[in-house]
Amino acid sequence: MDVRSTLASLTYTRARPATAPAPGGAEQAPGTFAAALDGFGQTLRAGEETARAAMMGTADPHALVEALAASELAVETAVTLRDKVVEAYQEILRMPV
């Protein structure tokens, strides 16, 4: 019996498929996409609250400019990420089967 083939078969059976979820689930991973999405939503909500307060006259203009800049950066980042995902999807579609 060849030792290399035995080792290869053991390694193959221990390896988890690439599509299988990691042990522990997504709720334990701190840098997940859900956390980034939550941060995006919080940034937009904070910008809306600051804009509402500025319209009522309770927020200073500097805070409004900062909130709008943060919201703009968050939206631009989301659009760039979306464009990269679409571009990757199009590259996959162009691959020969």
Biopython code that builds the backbone (N, CA, C, O; Angstrom):
import numpy as np
from Bio.PDB.StructureBuilder import StructureBuilder

atoms = [
    (1, "MET", "N", (0.851, -1.176, 0.000)),
    (1, "MET", "CA", (0.000, 0.000, 0.000)),
    (1, "MET", "C", (0.895, 1.236, 0.000)),
    (1, "MET", "O", (1.895, 1.292, 0.716)),
    (2, "ASP", "N", (0.531, 2.204, -0.794)),
    (2, "ASP", "CA", (1.309, 3.436, -0.903)),
    (2, "ASP", "C", (0.888, 4.411, 0.197)),
    (2, "ASP", "O", (-0.300, 4.689, 0.364)),
    (3, "VAL", "N", (1.858, 4.927, 0.941)),
    (3, "VAL", "CA", (1.579, 5.838, 2.050)),
    (3, "VAL", "C", (1.044, 7.172, 1.539)),
    (3, "VAL", "O", (0.182, 7.785, 2.170)),
    (4, "ARG", "N", (1.555, 7.616, 0.403)),
    (4, "ARG", "CA", (1.102, 8.907, -0.135)),
    (4, "ARG", "C", (-0.375, 8.878, -0.514)),
    (4, "ARG", "O", (-1.096, 9.850, -0.284)),
    (5, "SER", "N", (-0.817, 7.792, -1.080)),
    (5, "SER", "CA", (-2.235, 7.718, -1.453)),
    (5, "SER", "C", (-3.123, 7.666, -0.218)),
    (5, "SER", "O", (-4.221, 8.223, -0.218)),
    (6, "THR", "N", (-2.660, 7.005, 0.828)),
    (6, "THR", "CA", (-3.420, 6.960, 2.082)),
    (6, "THR", "C", (-3.501, 8.341, 2.712)),
    (6, "THR", "O", (-4.565, 8.766, 3.164)),
    (7, "LEU", "N", (-2.372, 9.037, 2.740)),
    (7, "LEU", "CA", (-2.371, 10.398, 3.277)),
    (7, "LEU", "C", (-3.264, 11.318, 2.459)),
    (7, "LEU", "O", (-3.980, 12.152, 3.014)),
    (8, "ALA", "N", (-3.220, 11.167, 1.155)),
    (8, "ALA", "CA", (-4.056, 12.000, 0.297)),
    (8, "ALA", "C", (-5.531, 11.738, 0.544)),
    (8, "ALA", "O", (-6.341, 12.664, 0.577)),
    (9, "SER", "N", (-5.875, 10.453, 0.720)),
    (9, "SER", "CA", (-7.287, 10.144, 0.953)),
    (9, "SER", "C", (-7.744, 10.650, 2.322)),
    (9, "SER", "O", (-8.880, 11.102, 2.459)),
    (10, "LEU", "N", (-6.878, 10.580, 3.339)),
    (10, "LEU", "CA", (-7.228, 11.120, 4.652)),
    (10, "LEU", "C", (-7.408, 12.635, 4.603)),
    (10, "LEU", "O", (-8.345, 13.174, 5.191)),
    (11, "THR", "N", (-6.515, 13.311, 3.906)),
    (11, "THR", "CA", (-6.619, 14.764, 3.780)),
    (11, "THR", "C", (-7.884, 15.156, 3.031)),
    (11, "THR", "O", (-8.548, 16.133, 3.378)),
    (12, "TYR", "N", (-8.206, 14.387, 2.007)),
    (12, "TYR", "CA", (-9.398, 14.674, 1.225)),
    (12, "TYR", "C", (-10.669, 14.503, 2.057)),
    (12, "TYR", "O", (-11.592, 15.309, 1.941)),
    (13, "THR", "N", (-10.727, 13.476, 2.885)),
    (13, "THR", "CA", (-11.935, 13.255, 3.684)),
    (13, "THR", "C", (-12.069, 14.264, 4.815)),
    (13, "THR", "O", (-13.184, 14.569, 5.237)),
    (14, "ARG", "N", (-10.946, 14.790, 5.316)),
    (14, "ARG", "CA", (-11.010, 15.787, 6.390)),
    (14, "ARG", "C", (-11.334, 17.186, 5.889)),
    (14, "ARG", "O", (-11.858, 18.011, 6.636)),
    (15, "ALA", "N", (-11.023, 17.452, 4.632)),
    (15, "ALA", "CA", (-11.249, 18.793, 4.083)),
    (15, "ALA", "C", (-12.739, 19.034, 3.926)),
    (15, "ALA", "O", (-13.478, 18.166, 3.461)),
    (16, "ARG", "N", (-13.173, 20.233, 4.322)),
    (16, "ARG", "CA", (-14.584, 20.550, 4.140)),
    (16, "ARG", "C", (-14.763, 21.176, 2.764)),
    (16, "ARG", "O", (-13.857, 21.856, 2.284)),
    (17, "PRO", "N", (-15.878, 20.972, 2.130)),
    (17, "PRO", "CA", (-16.106, 21.567, 0.812)),
    (17, "PRO", "C", (-16.080, 23.095, 0.884)),
    (17, "PRO", "O", (-16.383, 23.683, 1.922)),
    (18, "ALA", "N", (-15.719, 23.720, -0.221)),
    (18, "ALA", "CA", (-15.640, 25.175, -0.258)),
    (18, "ALA", "C", (-17.005, 25.820, -0.050)),
    (18, "ALA", "O", (-17.086, 26.970, 0.381)),
    (19, "THR", "N", (-18.070, 25.098, -0.348)),
    (19, "THR", "CA", (-19.407, 25.656, -0.194)),
    (19, "THR", "C", (-19.979, 25.469, 1.196)),
    (19, "THR", "O", (-21.011, 26.052, 1.527)),
    (20, "ALA", "N", (-19.320, 24.662, 2.016)),
    (20, "ALA", "CA", (-19.827, 24.422, 3.369)),
    (20, "ALA", "C", (-19.512, 25.621, 4.263)),
    (20, "ALA", "O", (-18.438, 26.210, 4.143)),
    (21, "PRO", "N", (-20.423, 25.985, 5.148)),
    (21, "PRO", "CA", (-20.159, 27.121, 6.031)),
    (21, "PRO", "C", (-19.068, 26.796, 7.039)),
    (21, "PRO", "O", (-18.866, 25.639, 7.409)),
    (22, "ALA", "N", (-18.377, 27.826, 7.471)),
    (22, "ALA", "CA", (-17.329, 27.652, 8.469)),
    (22, "ALA", "C", (-17.965, 27.300, 9.812)),
    (22, "ALA", "O", (-19.074, 27.748, 10.104)),
    (23, "PRO", "N", (-17.283, 26.511, 10.625)),
    (23, "PRO", "CA", (-17.839, 26.182, 11.946)),
    (23, "PRO", "C", (-18.019, 27.445, 12.783)),
    (23, "PRO", "O", (-17.160, 28.326, 12.766)),
    (24, "GLY", "N", (-19.103, 27.537, 13.497)),
    (24, "GLY", "CA", (-19.363, 28.703, 14.335)),
    (24, "GLY", "C", (-20.393, 29.639, 13.731)),
    (24, "GLY", "O", (-21.004, 30.418, 14.462)),
    (25, "GLY", "N", (-20.605, 29.591, 12.447)),
    (25, "GLY", "CA", (-21.626, 30.413, 11.819)),
    (25, "GLY", "C", (-21.172, 31.840, 11.582)),
    (25, "GLY", "O", (-20.108, 32.248, 12.048)),
    (26, "ALA", "N", (-21.975, 32.593, 10.861)),
    (26, "ALA", "CA", (-21.637, 33.962, 10.489)),
    (26, "ALA", "C", (-21.779, 34.932, 11.652)),
    (26, "ALA", "O", (-21.146, 35.987, 11.655)),
    (27, "GLU", "N", (-22.606, 34.589, 12.644)),
    (27, "GLU", "CA", (-22.830, 35.519, 13.741)),
    (27, "GLU", "C", (-21.605, 35.664, 14.635)),
    (27, "GLU", "O", (-21.528, 36.615, 15.414)),
    (28, "GLN", "N", (-20.650, 34.748, 14.544)),
    (28, "GLN", "CA", (-19.457, 34.843, 15.370)),
    (28, "GLN", "C", (-18.312, 35.567, 14.669)),
    (28, "GLN", "O", (-17.361, 35.979, 15.333)),
    (29, "ALA", "N", (-18.372, 35.731, 13.369)),
    (29, "ALA", "CA", (-17.310, 36.407, 12.633)),
    (29, "ALA", "C", (-17.517, 37.913, 12.731)),
    (29, "ALA", "O", (-18.565, 38.410, 12.320)),
    (30, "PRO", "N", (-16.533, 38.664, 13.272)),
    (30, "PRO", "CA", (-16.728, 40.094, 13.481)),
    (30, "PRO", "C", (-16.706, 40.918, 12.198)),
    (30, "PRO", "O", (-17.345, 41.970, 12.154)),
    (31, "GLY", "N", (-16.023, 40.502, 11.188)),
    (31, "GLY", "CA", (-15.904, 41.306, 9.981)),
    (31, "GLY", "C", (-16.807, 40.853, 8.863)),
    (31, "GLY", "O", (-16.378, 40.828, 7.709)),
    (32, "THR", "N", (-18.025, 40.497, 9.152)),
    (32, "THR", "CA", (-18.913, 39.962, 8.136)),
    (32, "THR", "C", (-19.539, 41.070, 7.305)),
    (32, "THR", "O", (-19.487, 42.251, 7.649)),
    (33, "PHE", "N", (-20.123, 40.649, 6.215)),
    (33, "PHE", "CA", (-20.807, 41.578, 5.334)),
    (33, "PHE", "C", (-22.007, 42.202, 6.041)),
    (33, "PHE", "O", (-22.340, 43.361, 5.792)),
    (34, "ALA", "N", (-22.649, 41.448, 6.910)),
    (34, "ALA", "CA", (-23.801, 41.972, 7.649)),
    (34, "ALA", "C", (-23.385, 43.125, 8.556)),
    (34, "ALA", "O", (-24.123, 44.100, 8.701)),
    (35, "ALA", "N", (-22.209, 43.019, 9.165)),
    (35, "ALA", "CA", (-21.715, 44.103, 10.026)),
    (35, "ALA", "C", (-21.433, 45.356, 9.200)),
    (35, "ALA", "O", (-21.721, 46.469, 9.639)),
    (36, "ALA", "N", (-20.871, 45.176, 8.009)),
    (36, "ALA", "CA", (-20.607, 46.316, 7.135)),
    (36, "ALA", "C", (-21.916, 46.952, 6.677)),
    (36, "ALA", "O", (-22.026, 48.176, 6.600)),
    (37, "LEU", "N", (-22.892, 46.128, 6.378)),
    (37, "LEU", "CA", (-24.191, 46.640, 5.958)),
    (37, "LEU", "C", (-24.882, 47.391, 7.085)),
    (37, "LEU", "O", (-25.535, 48.410, 6.856)),
    (38, "ASP", "N", (-24.736, 46.884, 8.301)),
    (38, "ASP", "CA", (-25.299, 47.569, 9.464)),
    (38, "ASP", "C", (-24.632, 48.930, 9.668)),
    (38, "ASP", "O", (-25.307, 49.914, 9.969)),
    (39, "GLY", "N", (-23.321, 48.985, 9.506)),
    (39, "GLY", "CA", (-22.604, 50.260, 9.616)),
    (39, "GLY", "C", (-23.040, 51.243, 8.548)),
    (39, "GLY", "O", (-23.141, 52.442, 8.811)),
    (40, "PHE", "N", (-23.301, 50.749, 7.347)),
    (40, "PHE", "CA", (-23.791, 51.593, 6.259)),
    (40, "PHE", "C", (-25.148, 52.196, 6.620)),
    (40, "PHE", "O", (-25.382, 53.387, 6.418)),
    (41, "GLY", "N", (-26.025, 51.371, 7.149)),
    (41, "GLY", "CA", (-27.350, 51.858, 7.543)),
    (41, "GLY", "C", (-27.276, 52.869, 8.668)),
    (41, "GLY", "O", (-28.009, 53.858, 8.665)),
    (42, "GLN", "N", (-26.397, 52.632, 9.635)),
    (42, "GLN", "CA", (-26.242, 53.582, 10.738)),
    (42, "GLN", "C", (-25.710, 54.919, 10.250)),
    (42, "GLN", "O", (-26.135, 55.969, 10.731)),
    (43, "THR", "N", (-24.779, 54.890, 9.292)),
    (43, "THR", "CA", (-24.238, 56.131, 8.737)),
    (43, "THR", "C", (-25.325, 56.930, 8.036)),
    (43, "THR", "O", (-25.408, 58.147, 8.199)),
    (44, "LEU", "N", (-26.156, 56.253, 7.260)),
    (44, "LEU", "CA", (-27.237, 56.949, 6.560)),
    (44, "LEU", "C", (-28.276, 57.501, 7.535)),
    (44, "LEU", "O", (-28.770, 58.615, 7.358)),
    (45, "ARG", "N", (-28.611, 56.706, 8.579)),
    (45, "ARG", "CA", (-29.565, 57.194, 9.576)),
    (45, "ARG", "C", (-29.034, 58.410, 10.322)),
    (45, "ARG", "O", (-29.776, 59.357, 10.585)),
    (46, "ALA", "N", (-27.748, 58.383, 10.664)),
    (46, "ALA", "CA", (-27.152, 59.523, 11.361)),
    (46, "ALA", "C", (-27.165, 60.763, 10.471)),
    (46, "ALA", "O", (-27.408, 61.870, 10.952)),
    (47, "GLY", "N", (-26.909, 60.586, 9.199)),
    (47, "GLY", "CA", (-26.954, 61.716, 8.262)),
    (47, "GLY", "C", (-28.355, 62.288, 8.140)),
    (47, "GLY", "O", (-28.532, 63.505, 8.090)),
    (48, "GLU", "N", (-29.355, 61.407, 8.092)),
    (48, "GLU", "CA", (-30.734, 61.875, 8.008)),
    (48, "GLU", "C", (-31.151, 62.617, 9.273)),
    (48, "GLU", "O", (-31.831, 63.640, 9.201)),
    (49, "GLU", "N", (-30.743, 62.101, 10.429)),
    (49, "GLU", "CA", (-31.094, 62.767, 11.691)),
    (49, "GLU", "C", (-30.432, 64.133, 11.792)),
    (49, "GLU", "O", (-31.049, 65.095, 12.252)),
    (50, "THR", "N", (-29.182, 64.219, 11.364)),
    (50, "THR", "CA", (-28.483, 65.502, 11.402)),
    (50, "THR", "C", (-29.110, 66.484, 10.428)),
    (50, "THR", "O", (-29.244, 67.666, 10.746)),
    (51, "ALA", "N", (-29.499, 66.015, 9.244)),
    (51, "ALA", "CA", (-30.150, 66.887, 8.269)),
    (51, "ALA", "C", (-31.497, 67.379, 8.794)),
    (51, "ALA", "O", (-31.852, 68.544, 8.612)),
    (52, "ARG", "N", (-32.240, 66.495, 9.443)),
    (52, "ARG", "CA", (-33.525, 66.884, 10.024)),
    (52, "ARG", "C", (-33.318, 67.931, 11.122)),
    (52, "ARG", "O", (-34.065, 68.905, 11.211)),
    (53, "ALA", "N", (-32.288, 67.716, 11.962)),
    (53, "ALA", "CA", (-32.001, 68.673, 13.032)),
    (53, "ALA", "C", (-31.550, 70.008, 12.460)),
    (53, "ALA", "O", (-31.876, 71.056, 13.017)),
    (54, "ALA", "N", (-30.807, 69.990, 11.361)),
    (54, "ALA", "CA", (-30.360, 71.245, 10.743)),
    (54, "ALA", "C", (-31.533, 72.004, 10.145)),
    (54, "ALA", "O", (-31.548, 73.234, 10.175)),
    (55, "MET", "N", (-32.514, 71.294, 9.605)),
    (55, "MET", "CA", (-33.697, 71.957, 9.045)),
    (55, "MET", "C", (-34.526, 72.617, 10.139)),
    (55, "MET", "O", (-35.170, 73.640, 9.906)),
    (56, "MET", "N", (-34.508, 72.029, 11.334)),
    (56, "MET", "CA", (-35.244, 72.603, 12.451)),
    (56, "MET", "C", (-34.432, 73.671, 13.183)),
    (56, "MET", "O", (-34.949, 74.379, 14.046)),
    (57, "GLY", "N", (-33.167, 73.771, 12.827)),
    (57, "GLY", "CA", (-32.324, 74.803, 13.426)),
    (57, "GLY", "C", (-31.622, 74.387, 14.704)),
    (57, "GLY", "O", (-31.078, 75.238, 15.407)),
    (58, "THR", "N", (-31.621, 73.094, 15.024)),
    (58, "THR", "CA", (-30.987, 72.654, 16.266)),
    (58, "THR", "C", (-29.582, 72.108, 16.064)),
    (58, "THR", "O", (-28.881, 71.877, 17.049)),
    (59, "ALA", "N", (-29.145, 71.893, 14.835)),
    (59, "ALA", "CA", (-27.796, 71.380, 14.565)),
    (59, "ALA", "C", (-26.979, 72.470, 13.875)),
    (59, "ALA", "O", (-27.509, 73.271, 13.106)),
    (60, "ASP", "N", (-25.693, 72.482, 14.164)),
    (60, "ASP", "CA", (-24.860, 73.496, 13.519)),
    (60, "ASP", "C", (-24.495, 73.039, 12.101)),
    (60, "ASP", "O", (-24.491, 71.842, 11.814)),
    (61, "PRO", "N", (-24.189, 73.991, 11.220)),
    (61, "PRO", "CA", (-23.906, 73.657, 9.818)),
    (61, "PRO", "C", (-22.691, 72.748, 9.648)),
    (61, "PRO", "O", (-22.638, 71.943, 8.718)),
    (62, "HIS", "N", (-21.717, 72.877, 10.547)),
    (62, "HIS", "CA", (-20.528, 72.029, 10.443)),
    (62, "HIS", "C", (-20.883, 70.546, 10.633)),
    (62, "HIS", "O", (-20.358, 69.690, 9.922)),
    (63, "ALA", "N", (-21.751, 70.249, 11.565)),
    (63, "ALA", "CA", (-22.194, 68.871, 11.791)),
    (63, "ALA", "C", (-22.956, 68.350, 10.576)),
    (63, "ALA", "O", (-22.831, 67.181, 10.212)),
    (64, "LEU", "N", (-23.734, 69.212, 9.958)),
    (64, "LEU", "CA", (-24.480, 68.811, 8.770)),
    (64, "LEU", "C", (-23.527, 68.463, 7.627)),
    (64, "LEU", "O", (-23.720, 67.461, 6.940)),
    (65, "VAL", "N", (-22.496, 69.293, 7.424)),
    (65, "VAL", "CA", (-21.538, 69.032, 6.355)),
    (65, "VAL", "C", (-20.794, 67.723, 6.618)),
    (65, "VAL", "O", (-20.562, 66.950, 5.689)),
    (66, "GLU", "N", (-20.419, 67.466, 7.864)),
    (66, "GLU", "CA", (-19.736, 66.217, 8.194)),
    (66, "GLU", "C", (-20.638, 65.006, 7.950)),
    (66, "GLU", "O", (-20.192, 63.996, 7.408)),
    (67, "ALA", "N", (-21.895, 65.108, 8.348)),
    (67, "ALA", "CA", (-22.825, 64.005, 8.163)),
    (67, "ALA", "C", (-23.086, 63.745, 6.682)),
    (67, "ALA", "O", (-23.162, 62.592, 6.258)),
    (68, "LEU", "N", (-23.222, 64.806, 5.898)),
    (68, "LEU", "CA", (-23.440, 64.634, 4.461)),
    (68, "LEU", "C", (-22.215, 64.030, 3.783)),
    (68, "LEU", "O", (-22.352, 63.206, 2.878)),
    (69, "ALA", "N", (-21.023, 64.430, 4.209)),
    (69, "ALA", "CA", (-19.800, 63.868, 3.633)),
    (69, "ALA", "C", (-19.678, 62.383, 3.972)),
    (69, "ALA", "O", (-19.287, 61.583, 3.122)),
    (70, "ALA", "N", (-20.009, 62.011, 5.209)),
    (70, "ALA", "CA", (-19.957, 60.603, 5.599)),
    (70, "ALA", "C", (-20.983, 59.781, 4.823)),
    (70, "ALA", "O", (-20.697, 58.658, 4.409)),
    (71, "SER", "N", (-22.169, 60.337, 4.628)),
    (71, "SER", "CA", (-23.202, 59.634, 3.856)),
    (71, "SER", "C", (-22.786, 59.476, 2.406)),
    (71, "SER", "O", (-22.979, 58.417, 1.809)),
    (72, "GLU", "N", (-22.215, 60.527, 1.843)),
    (72, "GLU", "CA", (-21.763, 60.470, 0.456)),
    (72, "GLU", "C", (-20.669, 59.407, 0.284)),
    (72, "GLU", "O", (-20.687, 58.646, -0.683)),
    (73, "LEU", "N", (-19.730, 59.359, 1.214)),
    (73, "LEU", "CA", (-18.669, 58.363, 1.149)),
    (73, "LEU", "C", (-19.225, 56.946, 1.273)),
    (73, "LEU", "O", (-18.769, 56.038, 0.578)),
    (74, "ALA", "N", (-20.194, 56.757, 2.142)),
    (74, "ALA", "CA", (-20.796, 55.433, 2.316)),
    (74, "ALA", "C", (-21.527, 54.993, 1.048)),
    (74, "ALA", "O", (-21.420, 53.837, 0.637)),
    (75, "VAL", "N", (-22.261, 55.903, 0.434)),
    (75, "VAL", "CA", (-22.992, 55.558, -0.793)),
    (75, "VAL", "C", (-22.013, 55.280, -1.934)),
    (75, "VAL", "O", (-22.213, 54.333, -2.695)),
    (76, "GLU", "N", (-20.964, 56.086, -2.066)),
    (76, "GLU", "CA", (-19.972, 55.851, -3.114)),
    (76, "GLU", "C", (-19.274, 54.510, -2.927)),
    (76, "GLU", "O", (-18.987, 53.816, -3.902)),
    (77, "THR", "N", (-19.002, 54.146, -1.683)),
    (77, "THR", "CA", (-18.379, 52.857, -1.399)),
    (77, "THR", "C", (-19.315, 51.715, -1.776)),
    (77, "THR", "O", (-18.883, 50.725, -2.366)),
    (78, "ALA", "N", (-20.588, 51.849, -1.439)),
    (78, "ALA", "CA", (-21.559, 50.806, -1.776)),
    (78, "ALA", "C", (-21.705, 50.665, -3.292)),
    (78, "ALA", "O", (-21.811, 49.548, -3.799)),
    (79, "VAL", "N", (-21.711, 51.773, -4.013)),
    (79, "VAL", "CA", (-21.839, 51.731, -5.468)),
    (79, "VAL", "C", (-20.596, 51.092, -6.088)),
    (79, "VAL", "O", (-20.706, 50.302, -7.026)),
    (80, "THR", "N", (-19.428, 51.428, -5.573)),
    (80, "THR", "CA", (-18.190, 50.829, -6.081)),
    (80, "THR", "C", (-18.168, 49.326, -5.834)),
    (80, "THR", "O", (-17.759, 48.556, -6.703)),
    (81, "LEU", "N", (-18.604, 48.915, -4.663)),
    (81, "LEU", "CA", (-18.673, 47.487, -4.343)),
    (81, "LEU", "C", (-19.649, 46.773, -5.264)),
    (81, "LEU", "O", (-19.364, 45.684, -5.762)),
    (82, "ARG", "N", (-20.798, 47.392, -5.488)),
    (82, "ARG", "CA", (-21.783, 46.798, -6.397)),
    (82, "ARG", "C", (-21.211, 46.659, -7.803)),
    (82, "ARG", "O", (-21.409, 45.632, -8.453)),
    (83, "ASP", "N", (-20.498, 47.692, -8.281)),
    (83, "ASP", "CA", (-19.910, 47.645, -9.616)),
    (83, "ASP", "C", (-18.875, 46.523, -9.726)),
    (83, "ASP", "O", (-18.792, 45.849, -10.753)),
    (84, "LYS", "N", (-18.092, 46.326, -8.670)),
    (84, "LYS", "CA", (-17.090, 45.256, -8.683)),
    (84, "LYS", "C", (-17.758, 43.880, -8.709)),
    (84, "LYS", "O", (-17.287, 42.972, -9.393)),
    (85, "VAL", "N", (-18.843, 43.728, -7.971)),
    (85, "VAL", "CA", (-19.564, 42.446, -7.967)),
    (85, "VAL", "C", (-20.164, 42.175, -9.343)),
    (85, "VAL", "O", (-20.097, 41.047, -9.831)),
    (86, "VAL", "N", (-20.743, 43.183, -9.971)),
    (86, "VAL", "CA", (-21.317, 43.011, -11.309)),
    (86, "VAL", "C", (-20.221, 42.692, -12.314)),
    (86, "VAL", "O", (-20.404, 41.844, -13.187)),
    (87, "GLU", "N", (-19.087, 43.363, -12.195)),
    (87, "GLU", "CA", (-17.972, 43.101, -13.094)),
    (87, "GLU", "C", (-17.458, 41.663, -12.939)),
    (87, "GLU", "O", (-17.159, 41.000, -13.932)),
    (88, "ALA", "N", (-17.356, 41.188, -11.702)),
    (88, "ALA", "CA", (-16.920, 39.814, -11.466)),
    (88, "ALA", "C", (-17.934, 38.816, -12.026)),
    (88, "ALA", "O", (-17.553, 37.791, -12.590)),
    (89, "TYR", "N", (-19.213, 39.115, -11.872)),
    (89, "TYR", "CA", (-20.258, 38.248, -12.410)),
    (89, "TYR", "C", (-20.173, 38.189, -13.937)),
    (89, "TYR", "O", (-20.322, 37.118, -14.526)),
    (90, "GLN", "N", (-19.936, 39.321, -14.569)),
    (90, "GLN", "CA", (-19.808, 39.343, -16.023)),
    (90, "GLN", "C", (-18.582, 38.566, -16.486)),
    (90, "GLN", "O", (-18.624, 37.903, -17.523)),
    (91, "GLU", "N", (-17.488, 38.641, -15.726)),
    (91, "GLU", "CA", (-16.298, 37.862, -16.059)),
    (91, "GLU", "C", (-16.594, 36.375, -15.964)),
    (91, "GLU", "O", (-16.138, 35.599, -16.803)),
    (92, "ILE", "N", (-17.347, 35.971, -14.961)),
    (92, "ILE", "CA", (-17.713, 34.554, -14.820)),
    (92, "ILE", "C", (-18.567, 34.117, -16.004)),
    (92, "ILE", "O", (-18.400, 33.010, -16.515)),
    (93, "LEU", "N", (-19.478, 34.978, -16.440)),
    (93, "LEU", "CA", (-20.338, 34.625, -17.562)),
    (93, "LEU", "C", (-19.533, 34.490, -18.854)),
    (93, "LEU", "O", (-19.912, 33.717, -19.734)),
    (94, "ARG", "N", (-18.436, 35.223, -18.983)),
    (94, "ARG", "CA", (-17.619, 35.167, -20.198)),
    (94, "ARG", "C", (-16.698, 33.938, -20.237)),
    (94, "ARG", "O", (-16.126, 33.631, -21.282)),
    (95, "MET", "N", (-16.556, 33.246, -19.122)),
    (95, "MET", "CA", (-15.667, 32.083, -19.084)),
    (95, "MET", "C", (-16.224, 30.945, -19.932)),
    (95, "MET", "O", (-17.421, 30.656, -19.910)),
    (96, "PRO", "N", (-15.333, 30.313, -20.674)),
    (96, "PRO", "CA", (-15.808, 29.152, -21.450)),
    (96, "PRO", "C", (-16.076, 27.976, -20.523)),
    (96, "PRO", "O", (-15.374, 27.768, -19.533)),
    (97, "VAL", "N", (-17.093, 27.224, -20.861)),
    (97, "VAL", "CA", (-17.480, 26.087, -20.014)),
    (97, "VAL", "C", (-16.805, 24.831, -20.469)),
    (97, "VAL", "O", (-17.008, 23.771, -19.877)),
]
sb = StructureBuilder()
sb.init_structure("model")
sb.init_model(0)
sb.init_chain("A")
sb.init_seg("    ")
for serial, (resi, resn, name, xyz) in enumerate(atoms, 1):
    if name == "N":
        sb.init_residue(resn, " ", resi, " ")
    sb.init_atom(name, np.array(xyz, "f"), 0.0, 1.0, " ", f" {name:<3s}", serial, name[0])
structure = sb.get_structure()
